[in-house]
């Protein structure tokens, strides 16, 4: 992460533009402004915080909606006068209930043949379901059932995946694997974690040698 001392605060009269990017999909989510205090609060709390020019005070994204941006990293540009904030969103970033304030902002998409990038989209969608609890959603029913019920479903799907691997066709194994990944993602979210957190553990364990 950048250090406050290296930033050119004077150029913007104490404010620097902060571009927020989804750490998993790389989609640009929004643009805000930070002063030195907002950057310090962002780092200390882990929730992306800006200086609101209209309200003339610090403003944490999600303080009213619950759609916080969890900080992953802060980087600075070559002139030290712009911030790139990598974050993981909890729900929609835009007040128009869109993932990004830029309606058509591109992100990492799964290729036509399939790809693991879609897991980031699934993780984000499940986080939205957890925050909003929409009626009629199967994911909402799982969250309402509690940790034990979700854990039971993960166990059931794990057994079914194992059985499919030894006794069924490839299509059956893939279907059960998809069910297992989905329910595991729900279980992690119910514990306040994310699929990205589990991936981070894999990355820490990875030895390319």
Backbone as a chain_set.jsonl record, in Angstrom:
{"seq": "XXXXXXXXXXXXXXXXXXXXXXXXXXXXXXXXXXXXXXXXXXXXXXXXXXXXXXXXXXXXXXXXXXXXXXXXXXXXXXXXXXXXXXXXXXXXXXXXXXXXXXXXXXXXXXXXXXXXXXXXXXXXXXXXXXXXXXXXXXXXXXXXXXXXXXXXXXXXXXXXXXXXXXXXXXXXXXXXXXXXXXXXXXXXXXXXXXXXXXXXXXXXXXXXX", "coords": {"N": [[0.83, -1.193, 0.0], [0.303, 2.34, -0.512], [2.147, 5.065, 0.999], [1.178, 7.781, 3.056], [2.908, 9.965, 3.028], [4.128, 9.999, 0.537], [2.309, 10.964, -1.237], [0.854, 13.46, -3.364], [-0.727, 15.682, -1.992], [-1.137, 18.402, -2.121], [-1.637, 19.141, -4.749], [-4.347, 18.708, -5.314], [-5.597, 20.357, -3.506], [-5.657, 19.082, -1.019], [-7.289, 16.92, -1.509], [-7.58, 13.808, -3.201], [-8.406, 12.08, -6.215], [-10.041, 8.933, -6.118], [-10.117, 5.954, -7.579], [-12.192, 3.227, -7.574], [-11.898, -0.219, -7.759], [-13.117, -3.46, -8.441], [-11.666, -6.057, -6.737], [-11.681, -8.673, -7.565], [-13.124, -9.086, -10.022], [-12.124, -7.024, -11.471], [-13.635, -4.949, -12.397], [-14.389, -1.506, -12.779], [-15.742, 0.307, -10.171], [-16.561, 2.764, -8.954], [-15.975, 6.329, -8.554], [-14.407, 8.324, -6.187], [-13.41, 10.763, -3.69], [-10.579, 11.266, -1.649], [-9.236, 12.53, 1.394], [-6.321, 12.923, 3.505], [-7.139, 11.948, 5.995], [-9.375, 10.36, 5.357], [-8.16, 8.338, 3.912], [-6.59, 7.22, 5.918], [-8.58, 6.284, 7.686], [-9.828, 4.449, 6.017], [-7.815, 2.513, 5.79], [-7.509, 1.727, 8.477], [-10.01, 0.768, 9.302], [-10.778, -0.971, 7.286], [-12.886, -0.565, 5.643], [-13.834, 1.112, 2.758], [-13.492, 4.545, 2.668], [-14.46, 7.886, 2.037], [-13.945, 11.44, 1.388], [-16.634, 13.461, 1.486], [-17.523, 15.862, -0.774], [-19.856, 17.301, -1.014], [-21.178, 16.979, 1.447], [-19.202, 17.712, 3.106], [-17.69, 16.149, 4.892], [-16.277, 13.099, 6.309], [-17.133, 10.074, 4.658], [-18.269, 6.888, 4.703], [-18.499, 4.387, 2.37], [-21.461, 2.62, 2.099], [-22.415, 3.126, 4.617], [-25.055, 3.766, 5.086], [-26.528, 2.062, 3.437], [-25.451, -0.438, 3.862], [-23.912, -1.645, 2.033], [-20.966, -2.135, 1.97], [-17.558, -1.472, 0.989], [-14.995, -3.6, 1.047], [-11.695, -3.194, 1.897], [-8.885, -4.1, -0.064], [-6.451, -3.354, -1.241], [-4.399, -0.425, -1.754], [-3.221, 1.565, -4.313], [-0.922, 3.82, -5.933], [-0.729, 6.27, -8.574], [1.634, 7.154, -11.218], [2.224, 9.859, -10.865], [1.665, 10.323, -8.287], [-0.763, 11.429, -7.498], [-3.246, 10.334, -7.699], [-5.413, 7.769, -6.592], [-5.711, 4.236, -6.667], [-8.036, 2.071, -5.662], [-8.431, -1.095, -4.555], [-11.009, -3.299, -3.949], [-13.508, -5.334, -2.285], [-16.826, -5.632, -2.985], [-19.824, -5.426, -0.998], [-22.704, -6.168, -1.996], [-24.579, -4.016, -4.264], [-22.754, -1.335, -5.721], [-23.537, 1.084, -6.873], [-26.036, 3.647, -6.365], [-28.235, 3.271, -7.874], [-28.797, 0.668, -7.786], [-26.991, -1.006, -9.129], [-24.117, -2.98, -10.025], [-21.902, -1.373, -10.617], [-21.112, 2.139, -10.727], [-20.649, 2.955, -13.229], [-22.399, 2.086, -15.839], [-21.872, 0.262, -17.969], [-19.424, -0.775, -17.367], [-16.634, -2.771, -17.989], [-15.671, -6.076, -16.912], [-13.804, -8.895, -15.66], [-14.76, -11.595, -17.471], [-16.266, -14.828, -17.734], [-15.016, -17.014, -20.211], [-16.515, -18.195, -23.315], [-16.339, -20.946, -23.302], [-16.389, -21.539, -20.688], [-15.215, -20.683, -17.388], [-13.234, -19.915, -14.483], [-13.505, -17.34, -13.635], [-16.149, -16.664, -13.379], [-16.854, -17.468, -10.86], [-16.254, -15.37, -9.157], [-18.274, -13.569, -9.793], [-20.462, -15.056, -8.941], [-19.907, -15.195, -6.211], [-20.181, -12.494, -5.541], [-22.909, -12.112, -6.137], [-24.127, -13.821, -4.262], [-23.338, -12.536, -1.95], [-24.856, -10.219, -2.221], [-27.429, -11.3, -2.009], [-27.317, -12.129, 0.618], [-27.129, -9.704, 1.949], [-29.463, -8.371, 1.169], [-31.593, -10.159, 1.304], [-33.797, -11.086, -0.49], [-37.253, -11.84, -1.014], [-38.498, -15.09, -1.798], [-36.209, -16.122, -2.874], [-33.991, -18.842, -3.259], [-31.479, -18.808, -2.144], [-31.83, -16.943, -0.11], [-33.57, -18.426, 1.535], [-31.822, -20.404, 2.368], [-29.987, -18.909, 3.93], [-31.741, -18.041, 5.897], [-32.244, -20.437, 7.113], [-30.014, -20.906, 8.64], [-26.643, -21.557, 9.937], [-26.198, -24.308, 10.559], [-28.032, -25.696, 8.915], [-27.156, -24.912, 6.386], [-24.569, -25.955, 6.436], [-25.203, -28.644, 6.573], [-26.303, -29.01, 4.029], [-24.009, -28.587, 2.468], [-22.524, -30.802, 3.253], [-24.19, -32.865, 2.271], [-24.104, -32.334, -0.478], [-21.395, -32.734, -0.899], [-21.094, -35.489, -0.446], [-22.756, -36.452, -2.487], [-21.348, -35.542, -4.688], [-18.995, -37.044, -4.481], [-20.032, -39.642, -4.797], [-21.029, -39.441, -7.389], [-18.646, -39.234, -8.75], [-17.601, -41.794, -8.711], [-19.563, -43.477, -9.666], [-21.232, -42.429, -11.645], [-22.066, -40.568, -14.689], [-20.012, -38.152, -16.499], [-21.442, -35.749, -16.791], [-23.179, -35.836, -14.63], [-21.368, -35.723, -12.496], [-20.279, -33.173, -12.908], [-22.55, -31.593, -12.515], [-23.162, -32.109, -9.812], [-20.829, -31.145, -8.677], [-21.031, -28.427, -9.269], [-23.257, -27.773, -7.69], [-22.123, -28.224, -5.183], [-20.075, -26.268, -5.07], [-21.618, -23.941, -5.138], [-23.189, -24.129, -2.733], [-21.131, -24.219, -0.867], [-20.063, -21.674, -1.167], [-22.192, -20.151, -0.215], [-22.19, -21.037, 2.449], [-19.697, -20.068, 3.377], [-20.184, -17.307, 3.166], [-22.22, -17.024, 5.031], [-20.775, -17.277, 7.319], [-19.478, -14.926, 7.366], [-17.412, -14.816, 5.617], [-15.728, -15.224, 2.413], [-15.642, -16.696, -0.899], [-13.384, -15.798, -2.112], [-11.688, -15.455, 0.057], [-11.063, -18.086, 0.714], [-9.733, -18.79, -1.607], [-7.532, -17.151, -1.342], [-6.153, -18.454, 0.694], [-5.385, -20.755, -0.652], [-3.65, -19.562, -2.485], [-1.638, -18.7, -0.76], [-0.615, -21.107, 0.023], [0.463, -22.058, -2.263], [3.15, -23.302, -4.101], [5.261, -22.73, -6.619], [7.411, -24.229, -7.365]], "CA": [[0.0, 0.0, 0.0], [1.035, 3.597, -0.557], [2.277, 5.79, 2.243], [0.616, 9.121, 2.94], [3.978, 10.93, 2.784], [4.531, 10.02, -0.866], [1.213, 11.47, -2.06], [0.863, 14.894, -3.652], [-2.011, 16.201, -1.527], [-1.261, 19.827, -2.452], [-2.127, 19.334, -6.113], [-5.803, 18.749, -5.3], [-6.053, 21.078, -2.306], [-5.906, 18.145, 0.072], [-8.131, 15.809, -1.959], [-7.116, 13.044, -4.348], [-9.407, 11.17, -6.765], [-9.824, 7.526, -5.784], [-10.848, 5.045, -8.454], [-12.415, 1.963, -6.872], [-11.969, -1.347, -8.682], [-13.397, -4.754, -7.829], [-10.409, -6.794, -6.672], [-11.82, -9.995, -8.173], [-13.545, -9.019, -11.423], [-11.403, -5.884, -12.048], [-14.587, -3.939, -12.868], [-14.355, -0.21, -12.101], [-17.0, 0.416, -9.436], [-16.962, 4.143, -8.697], [-14.933, 7.325, -8.322], [-14.636, 9.181, -5.034], [-12.263, 11.598, -3.327], [-10.06, 11.027, -0.304], [-8.187, 13.333, 1.993], [-5.418, 12.061, 4.264], [-7.891, 11.287, 7.065], [-10.197, 9.314, 4.75], [-7.262, 7.221, 3.593], [-6.21, 6.58, 7.179], [-9.752, 5.553, 8.174], [-9.992, 3.307, 5.116], [-6.839, 1.491, 6.158], [-7.681, 1.252, 9.854], [-11.28, 0.053, 9.457], [-10.964, -1.949, 6.221], [-14.025, -0.141, 4.825], [-13.419, 2.252, 1.941], [-14.071, 5.792, 3.169], [-14.135, 9.043, 1.21], [-14.346, 12.754, 1.879], [-17.757, 13.932, 0.674], [-17.416, 17.295, -1.056], [-21.169, 17.927, -0.807], [-21.492, 16.967, 2.877], [-18.041, 18.267, 3.81], [-17.313, 15.265, 6.007], [-15.919, 11.75, 5.896], [-18.285, 9.253, 4.29], [-17.918, 5.499, 4.43], [-19.412, 3.756, 1.424], [-22.247, 1.571, 2.739], [-22.803, 3.472, 5.988], [-26.517, 3.76, 5.181], [-27.09, 0.924, 2.69], [-24.848, -1.707, 4.261], [-23.12, -2.155, 0.907], [-19.603, -1.675, 2.202], [-16.46, -1.89, 0.123], [-13.922, -4.104, 1.899], [-10.403, -2.836, 1.321], [-7.881, -5.116, -0.37], [-5.166, -2.697, -1.451], [-4.404, 0.924, -2.304], [-2.053, 1.822, -5.13], [-0.861, 5.199, -6.411], [-0.276, 6.379, -9.955], [3.015, 7.589, -11.396], [2.37, 11.237, -10.409], [1.325, 10.335, -6.858], [-1.899, 12.33, -7.247], [-4.483, 9.577, -7.905], [-5.41, 6.487, -5.887], [-6.458, 3.086, -7.17], [-8.462, 1.312, -4.483], [-8.944, -2.426, -4.854], [-11.94, -3.628, -2.868], [-14.535, -6.35, -2.543], [-18.099, -5.007, -2.626], [-20.917, -6.166, -0.366], [-23.901, -5.636, -2.628], [-24.391, -3.061, -5.351], [-22.02, -0.116, -5.397], [-24.287, 2.24, -7.354], [-27.318, 3.89, -5.692], [-29.286, 2.815, -8.782], [-28.831, -0.788, -7.605], [-26.158, -1.651, -10.14], [-22.802, -3.318, -9.462], [-20.961, -0.286, -10.831], [-21.68, 3.44, -11.085], [-20.491, 3.018, -14.677], [-23.348, 1.026, -16.188], [-21.322, -0.735, -18.885], [-18.013, -1.008, -17.027], [-16.276, -4.171, -18.227], [-14.954, -6.817, -15.88], [-13.371, -10.211, -16.111], [-15.904, -12.447, -17.777], [-15.947, -16.205, -18.082], [-15.068, -17.236, -21.652], [-17.668, -18.975, -23.781], [-16.15, -22.356, -22.964], [-16.441, -21.657, -19.241], [-14.014, -20.174, -16.732], [-13.401, -19.731, -13.046], [-13.815, -15.941, -13.319], [-17.565, -16.568, -13.012], [-17.004, -17.678, -9.423], [-16.248, -14.049, -8.516], [-19.616, -13.029, -9.974], [-21.345, -15.821, -8.054], [-19.607, -14.753, -4.851], [-20.786, -11.174, -5.388], [-24.355, -12.276, -6.123], [-24.512, -14.411, -2.978], [-23.183, -11.459, -0.955], [-26.031, -9.357, -2.37], [-28.572, -12.017, -1.439], [-27.148, -12.126, 2.066], [-27.386, -8.353, 2.443], [-30.803, -7.888, 0.839], [-32.579, -11.184, 1.671], [-35.021, -10.949, -1.283], [-38.257, -12.89, -0.822], [-38.626, -16.052, -2.882], [-34.898, -16.588, -3.318], [-33.506, -20.051, -2.609], [-30.338, -18.411, -1.329], [-32.39, -16.334, 1.097], [-34.075, -19.507, 2.393], [-30.662, -21.045, 2.989], [-29.498, -18.028, 4.992], [-32.736, -18.056, 6.97], [-32.148, -21.723, 7.8], [-28.906, -20.864, 9.59], [-25.372, -22.219, 9.635], [-26.294, -25.771, 10.62], [-28.738, -26.188, 7.734], [-26.291, -24.716, 5.22], [-23.485, -26.93, 6.56], [-25.778, -29.937, 6.212], [-26.408, -29.048, 2.569], [-22.665, -28.774, 1.928], [-22.186, -32.201, 3.472], [-24.962, -33.687, 1.345], [-23.585, -32.146, -1.831], [-20.077, -33.353, -0.952], [-21.299, -36.934, -0.6], [-23.3, -36.702, -3.825], [-20.269, -35.332, -5.643], [-18.108, -38.202, -4.395], [-20.722, -40.786, -5.4], [-21.081, -39.234, -8.837], [-17.309, -39.45, -9.294], [-17.275, -43.217, -8.827], [-20.651, -44.315, -10.166], [-22.117, -41.769, -12.599], [-21.45, -39.978, -15.876], [-19.331, -36.871, -16.308], [-22.435, -34.684, -16.632], [-23.673, -35.916, -13.249], [-20.301, -35.243, -11.626], [-20.191, -31.727, -13.063], [-23.731, -31.008, -11.886], [-23.007, -32.176, -8.357], [-19.73, -30.248, -8.328], [-21.579, -27.076, -9.307], [-24.08, -27.63, -6.48], [-21.228, -28.155, -4.031], [-19.428, -24.959, -5.085], [-22.614, -22.937, -4.78], [-23.543, -24.218, -1.314], [-19.946, -23.855, -0.11], [-19.972, -20.217, -1.209], [-23.217, -19.668, 0.716], [-21.727, -21.328, 3.81], [-18.641, -19.112, 3.705], [-20.799, -15.987, 3.348], [-22.971, -17.058, 6.284], [-19.79, -17.132, 8.381], [-18.808, -13.651, 7.202], [-16.248, -15.034, 4.76], [-16.054, -15.269, 0.993], [-14.879, -17.653, -1.686], [-12.077, -15.175, -2.337], [-10.859, -15.72, 1.235], [-10.563, -19.459, 0.575], [-8.752, -18.76, -2.696], [-6.319, -16.524, -0.796], [-5.433, -19.495, 1.419], [-4.738, -21.583, -1.682], [-2.523, -18.816, -3.024], [-0.562, -18.708, 0.238], [-0.036, -22.461, 0.064], [0.986, -22.417, -3.578], [4.599, -23.278, -4.315], [5.416, -23.023, -8.037], [8.578, -25.074, -7.639]], "C": [[0.872, 1.253, 0.0], [1.162, 4.187, 0.837], [1.793, 7.21, 2.028], [1.684, 10.142, 2.545], [4.345, 11.045, 1.312], [3.48, 10.664, -1.764], [1.253, 12.983, -2.189], [-0.5, 15.485, -3.289], [-2.222, 17.653, -1.971], [-1.88, 20.052, -3.819], [-3.648, 19.454, -6.159], [-6.368, 19.437, -4.082], [-6.462, 20.126, -1.191], [-6.777, 16.961, -0.284], [-7.5, 15.124, -3.169], [-8.252, 12.182, -4.875], [-9.028, 9.727, -6.46], [-10.73, 6.659, -6.662], [-10.97, 3.703, -7.737], [-12.66, 0.861, -7.892], [-12.24, -2.625, -7.905], [-12.133, -5.603, -7.876], [-10.475, -8.138, -7.377], [-12.166, -9.928, -9.661], [-12.813, -7.931, -12.189], [-12.334, -4.834, -12.643], [-14.394, -2.637, -12.079], [-15.726, 0.025, -11.474], [-17.466, 1.861, -9.264], [-15.729, 5.039, -8.608], [-15.33, 8.161, -7.112], [-13.402, 10.016, -4.785], [-11.873, 11.322, -1.884], [-9.142, 12.16, 0.115], [-7.333, 12.386, 2.839], [-6.161, 11.302, 5.358], [-8.748, 10.152, 6.516], [-9.352, 8.099, 4.406], [-6.863, 6.477, 4.859], [-7.358, 5.746, 7.739], [-10.004, 4.314, 7.325], [-9.059, 2.173, 5.517], [-7.107, 0.901, 7.544], [-8.953, 0.438, 10.038], [-11.46, -1.066, 8.434], [-12.167, -1.664, 5.359], [-13.642, 1.134, 4.075], [-14.207, 3.495, 2.337], [-13.561, 6.964, 2.339], [-14.36, 10.333, 1.995], [-15.426, 13.259, 0.939], [-17.654, 15.437, 0.476], [-18.744, 18.005, -0.836], [-21.525, 18.022, 0.672], [-20.377, 17.567, 3.724], [-17.705, 17.462, 5.079], [-16.857, 13.929, 5.447], [-17.186, 10.941, 5.656], [-17.802, 7.866, 3.934], [-18.954, 4.897, 3.487], [-20.126, 2.593, 2.113], [-22.727, 1.92, 4.126], [-24.311, 3.524, 6.166], [-27.131, 2.528, 4.516], [-26.601, -0.426, 3.183], [-23.989, -2.316, 3.175], [-21.687, -1.625, 1.002], [-18.662, -2.158, 1.103], [-15.312, -2.313, 1.029], [-12.578, -3.884, 1.222], [-9.513, -4.054, 1.108], [-6.503, -4.464, -0.506], [-5.401, -1.268, -1.938], [-3.106, 1.113, -3.074], [-2.101, 3.269, -5.611], [-0.347, 5.219, -7.837], [1.124, 6.999, -9.995], [3.262, 9.017, -10.924], [2.028, 11.411, -8.938], [0.176, 11.279, -6.533], [-3.247, 11.657, -7.511], [-4.34, 8.221, -7.224], [-6.21, 5.439, -6.659], [-6.752, 2.202, -5.97], [-9.048, -0.014, -4.944], [-9.78, -2.888, -3.67], [-12.864, -4.76, -3.284], [-15.866, -5.784, -2.07], [-19.05, -5.972, -1.924], [-22.216, -5.586, -0.921], [-23.552, -4.656, -3.719], [-23.628, -1.84, -4.862], [-22.835, 1.123, -5.745], [-25.617, 2.396, -6.611], [-28.507, 3.527, -6.582], [-29.401, 1.292, -8.79], [-28.172, -1.498, -8.783], [-24.807, -1.965, -9.516], [-21.808, -2.173, -9.546], [-21.705, 1.01, -11.127], [-21.526, 3.708, -12.58], [-21.238, 1.82, -15.256], [-22.75, -0.088, -17.036], [-19.861, -1.036, -18.588], [-17.669, -2.484, -17.21], [-15.572, -4.781, -17.029], [-14.508, -8.131, -16.462], [-14.594, -11.088, -16.299], [-15.442, -13.869, -18.086], [-16.01, -16.377, -19.584], [-16.204, -18.161, -22.026], [-17.562, -20.432, -23.382], [-16.212, -22.596, -21.454], [-15.153, -21.157, -18.619], [-14.284, -19.86, -15.285], [-13.671, -18.283, -12.674], [-15.274, -15.775, -12.898], [-17.771, -16.758, -11.517], [-17.003, -16.36, -8.665], [-17.621, -13.409, -8.633], [-20.606, -13.742, -9.06], [-21.155, -15.388, -6.611], [-20.266, -13.409, -4.569], [-22.309, -11.272, -5.298], [-24.838, -12.837, -4.79], [-24.362, -13.388, -1.856], [-24.37, -10.505, -1.014], [-27.265, -10.014, -1.768], [-28.508, -11.995, 0.09], [-27.502, -10.765, 2.653], [-28.845, -7.949, 2.281], [-31.915, -8.859, 1.216], [-33.877, -11.067, 0.855], [-35.966, -12.133, -1.091], [-38.295, -13.796, -2.04], [-37.314, -16.604, -3.388], [-34.49, -17.834, -2.544], [-32.33, -19.734, -1.695], [-30.802, -17.764, -0.03], [-32.885, -17.409, 2.063], [-32.92, -20.232, 3.089], [-30.132, -20.201, 4.145], [-30.458, -18.026, 6.177], [-32.669, -19.352, 7.773], [-30.996, -21.804, 8.787], [-27.715, -21.715, 9.182], [-25.506, -23.739, 9.586], [-26.954, -26.342, 9.369], [-27.86, -26.047, 6.495], [-25.143, -25.733, 5.237], [-23.975, -28.331, 6.192], [-25.868, -30.084, 4.699], [-25.038, -29.25, 1.924], [-22.225, -30.227, 2.091], [-22.898, -33.126, 2.499], [-24.404, -33.581, -0.073], [-22.194, -32.755, -1.981], [-20.174, -34.851, -1.163], [-21.803, -37.253, -2.002], [-22.244, -36.496, -4.903], [-19.321, -36.534, -5.66], [-18.742, -39.43, -5.046], [-20.779, -40.665, -6.917], [-19.731, -39.525, -9.478], [-17.008, -40.924, -9.53], [-18.355, -44.033, -9.522], [-21.527, -43.674, -11.229], [-21.326, -41.151, -13.749], [-20.803, -38.63, -15.55], [-20.323, -35.735, -16.061], [-22.987, -34.666, -15.215], [-22.629, -35.367, -12.269], [-20.184, -33.722, -11.699], [-21.367, -31.024, -12.38], [-23.619, -31.002, -10.374], [-21.882, -31.254, -7.882], [-20.197, -28.801, -8.293], [-22.43, -26.806, -8.07], [-23.206, -27.456, -5.24], [-20.556, -26.783, -3.948], [-20.39, -23.862, -4.647], [-22.901, -22.956, -3.279], [-22.347, -23.889, -0.423], [-19.776, -22.341, -0.054], [-20.99, -19.586, -0.263], [-22.767, -19.872, 2.157], [-20.645, -20.345, 4.253], [-19.237, -17.736, 4.0], [-21.566, -15.928, 4.666], [-22.046, -16.917, 7.495], [-19.033, -15.799, 8.284], [-17.556, -13.735, 6.357], [-16.685, -15.057, 3.306], [-15.229, -16.343, 0.304], [-13.479, -17.11, -1.963], [-11.136, -15.413, -1.153], [-10.263, -17.129, 1.174], [-9.506, -19.538, -0.521], [-7.439, -18.16, -2.203], [-5.486, -17.542, -0.018], [-4.711, -20.412, 0.438], [-3.52, -20.877, -2.26], [-1.342, -18.807, -2.058], [0.15, -20.058, 0.281], [0.72, -22.803, -1.209], [2.501, -22.271, -3.627], [4.847, -23.681, -5.767], [6.581, -23.935, -8.365], [8.167, -26.524, -7.852]], "O": [[2.018, 1.232, 0.448], [0.391, 3.859, 1.739], [1.972, 7.78, 0.952], [1.394, 11.083, 1.806], [4.829, 12.091, 0.881], [3.743, 10.888, -2.945], [1.63, 13.695, -1.259], [-1.323, 15.754, -4.164], [-3.358, 18.082, -2.172], [-2.576, 21.046, -4.029], [-4.182, 20.222, -6.959], [-7.488, 19.146, -3.662], [-7.468, 20.329, -0.513], [-6.989, 16.08, 0.55], [-6.954, 15.785, -4.052], [-8.997, 11.603, -4.085], [-7.86, 9.346, -6.532], [-11.95, 6.643, -6.497], [-9.965, 3.113, -7.339], [-13.512, 0.985, -8.771], [-11.665, -2.849, -6.84], [-11.589, -5.841, -8.954], [-9.441, -8.692, -7.75], [-11.565, -10.636, -10.469], [-12.863, -7.901, -13.418], [-11.872, -3.92, -13.325], [-14.253, -2.665, -10.857], [-16.748, -0.047, -12.157], [-18.654, 2.146, -9.415], [-14.594, 4.563, -8.589], [-16.458, 8.647, -7.028], [-12.454, 9.987, -5.57], [-12.728, 11.165, -1.012], [-8.372, 12.686, -0.688], [-7.595, 11.184, 2.883], [-5.851, 10.141, 5.623], [-8.842, 9.094, 7.138], [-9.785, 6.961, 4.591], [-6.804, 5.248, 4.871], [-7.142, 4.631, 8.213], [-10.351, 3.255, 7.849], [-9.468, 1.013, 5.576], [-6.944, -0.302, 7.748], [-8.977, -0.49, 10.848], [-12.209, -2.011, 8.68], [-12.459, -2.424, 4.435], [-13.186, 2.107, 4.674], [-15.438, 3.489, 2.337], [-12.384, 7.025, 1.984], [-14.89, 10.322, 3.106], [-15.184, 13.462, -0.251], [-17.692, 16.2, 1.442], [-18.76, 19.191, -0.505], [-22.102, 19.016, 1.113], [-20.572, 17.889, 4.896], [-17.475, 18.011, 6.157], [-17.027, 13.654, 4.259], [-18.184, 11.102, 6.36], [-17.031, 7.682, 2.992], [-20.149, 4.903, 3.782], [-19.48, 1.691, 2.646], [-23.386, 1.101, 4.768], [-24.805, 3.346, 7.279], [-28.145, 2.012, 4.985], [-27.251, -1.446, 2.955], [-23.401, -3.381, 3.365], [-21.266, -0.779, 0.214], [-18.944, -3.123, 0.392], [-14.719, -1.474, 1.708], [-12.358, -4.339, 0.099], [-9.399, -4.921, 1.975], [-5.516, -4.956, 0.042], [-6.466, -0.947, -2.465], [-2.022, 0.853, -2.553], [-3.171, 3.872, -5.691], [0.374, 4.318, -8.266], [1.713, 7.322, -8.963], [4.401, 9.364, -10.608], [2.094, 12.519, -8.405], [0.125, 11.86, -5.448], [-4.277, 12.33, -7.545], [-3.278, 7.601, -7.273], [-7.258, 5.739, -7.23], [-5.844, 1.656, -5.343], [-10.057, -0.039, -5.649], [-9.32, -2.87, -2.528], [-12.984, -5.096, -4.462], [-16.025, -5.485, -0.887], [-19.077, -7.168, -2.215], [-22.759, -4.626, -0.375], [-22.384, -4.479, -4.064], [-23.826, -1.371, -3.741], [-22.827, 2.103, -5.0], [-26.255, 1.402, -6.266], [-29.645, 3.477, -6.116], [-30.018, 0.705, -9.679], [-28.713, -2.449, -9.349], [-24.39, -1.288, -8.576], [-20.967, -2.009, -8.662], [-22.792, 0.992, -11.704], [-22.193, 4.583, -13.131], [-20.769, 0.685, -15.174], [-23.083, -1.258, -16.845], [-19.135, -1.504, -19.466], [-18.338, -3.351, -16.649], [-14.953, -4.076, -16.232], [-14.798, -8.446, -17.617], [-15.371, -11.289, -15.366], [-14.36, -14.077, -18.634], [-16.977, -15.928, -20.199], [-16.786, -18.829, -21.172], [-18.577, -21.088, -23.147], [-16.1, -23.735, -21.001], [-14.102, -21.202, -19.257], [-15.417, -19.574, -14.898], [-14.029, -18.0, -11.53], [-15.604, -14.856, -12.149], [-18.752, -16.265, -10.959], [-17.674, -16.236, -7.64], [-18.092, -12.775, -7.689], [-21.484, -13.11, -8.473], [-22.127, -15.232, -5.872], [-20.838, -13.201, -3.5], [-22.929, -10.594, -4.478], [-25.844, -12.378, -4.249], [-25.161, -13.369, -0.92], [-24.841, -10.033, 0.021], [-28.056, -9.355, -1.094], [-29.53, -11.858, 0.761], [-28.103, -10.681, 3.725], [-29.405, -7.27, 3.14], [-33.054, -8.443, 1.427], [-34.954, -10.959, 1.442], [-35.531, -13.282, -1.016], [-38.144, -13.338, -3.173], [-37.309, -17.478, -4.255], [-34.625, -17.884, -1.321], [-32.195, -20.309, -0.615], [-30.228, -18.013, 1.03], [-32.65, -17.319, 3.268], [-33.029, -20.624, 4.251], [-29.858, -20.73, 5.223], [-30.027, -18.01, 7.33], [-32.994, -19.374, 8.96], [-30.99, -22.662, 9.67], [-27.769, -22.482, 8.22], [-24.985, -24.381, 8.674], [-26.498, -27.346, 8.823], [-27.818, -26.944, 5.652], [-24.786, -26.299, 4.204], [-23.247, -29.108, 5.574], [-25.553, -31.139, 4.148], [-24.911, -29.994, 0.952], [-21.63, -30.811, 1.185], [-22.297, -34.057, 1.964], [-24.248, -34.58, -0.775], [-21.842, -33.238, -3.057], [-19.43, -35.423, -1.96], [-21.341, -38.204, -2.634], [-22.243, -37.195, -5.917], [-18.898, -36.985, -6.725], [-18.07, -40.172, -5.763], [-20.604, -41.646, -7.64], [-19.667, -40.003, -10.61], [-16.252, -41.27, -10.439], [-18.101, -45.166, -9.93], [-22.482, -44.303, -11.686], [-20.096, -41.201, -13.781], [-21.017, -38.055, -14.483], [-20.081, -34.863, -15.226], [-23.236, -33.597, -14.659], [-22.964, -34.64, -11.334], [-20.01, -33.059, -10.677], [-21.192, -29.984, -11.743], [-23.941, -30.007, -9.725], [-21.975, -30.655, -6.81], [-19.814, -28.038, -7.406], [-22.337, -25.734, -7.471], [-23.508, -26.649, -4.361], [-20.478, -26.199, -2.867], [-20.024, -22.968, -3.884], [-22.859, -21.912, -2.627], [-22.524, -23.337, 0.663], [-19.393, -21.789, 0.978], [-20.688, -18.601, 0.412], [-22.94, -18.986, 2.994], [-20.676, -19.849, 5.379], [-18.846, -17.079, 4.964], [-21.562, -14.899, 5.342], [-22.478, -16.49, 8.566], [-18.073, -15.568, 9.02], [-16.727, -12.824, 6.377], [-17.871, -14.925, 3.003], [-14.245, -16.837, 0.853], [-12.512, -17.868, -2.037], [-9.927, -15.557, -1.338], [-9.105, -17.338, 1.537], [-8.513, -20.253, -0.391], [-6.361, -18.604, -2.597], [-4.256, -17.502, -0.061], [-3.565, -20.799, 0.668], [-2.486, -21.501, -2.498], [-0.188, -18.896, -2.478], [1.35, -20.139, 0.539], [1.525, -23.734, -1.228], [3.054, -21.241, -3.239], [4.665, -24.847, -6.12], [6.731, -24.37, -9.507], [9.019, -27.378, -8.095]]}, "num_chains": 1, "name": "protein.A"}
